[in-house]
Amino acid sequence: MKKSNIVIYCLALLMLSAVFSGCASTRTQESTGQYVDDSVITTKVKTLIAADDFLKSFQISVETFQGTVQLSGFVNSVQASDKAGQIARSIQGVKAVTNNLIVK
């Protein structure tokens, strides 16, 4: 009887560790928590860009992966590109900004 309890506890521990390791992030995949955090960052950056009178007329795409914000699209000046980068950097939780905005 005692051996069967030990086996059950070991199996339960093994299953629990498999569940938690399944939610862990890798270099190419985010955990659920990181995905939610990145979604919040993306939403905040998009909101601030849309609220800015200087930038709201441009179509700027924002994507976030593990705290790194990527900006892409077209703007008409270097100042607009720099301003979008500054806005992205101002958000809490942003680790880096990749500014791929093209000046046309």
Residue pairs with C-beta under 8 A, 6 or more apart in sequence:
23 31
23 32
24 31
25 31
25 34
25 66
30 38
30 65
30 66
34 66
34 67
37 67
37 93
38 64
38 65
38 66
38 67
39 64
40 93
41 64
41 67
41 69
41 91
41 93
41 94
42 62
42 63
42 64
42 69
44 91
45 62
45 64
45 69
45 87
45 88
45 91
45 94
46 62
48 87
48 90
48 91
49 55
49 56
49 60
49 62
49 84
49 87
50 56
52 83
52 87
54 79
54 80
54 83
55 75
55 80
55 83
55 84
55 87
58 73
58 74
58 75
58 76
58 80
59 73
59 74
60 71
60 72
60 73
60 75
60 84
60 101
61 71
61 72
61 73
62 69
62 70
62 71
62 88
63 69
63 70
63 72
64 70
64 94
66 95
67 93
67 94
67 95
67 96
68 94
68 95
68 96
68 97
68 98
69 88
69 91
69 94
69 96
69 97
69 98
70 97
70 98
70 100
71 84
71 85
71 88
71 97
71 98
71 99
71 100
71 101
72 100
72 101
73 101
73 102
74 101
74 102
74 103
74 104
75 81
75 84
75 101
75 102
75 103
75 104
76 103
76 104
77 103
78 103
80 101
80 103
81 99
81 101
81 103
84 99
84 101
85 97
85 99
85 101
88 94
88 97
88 99
89 97
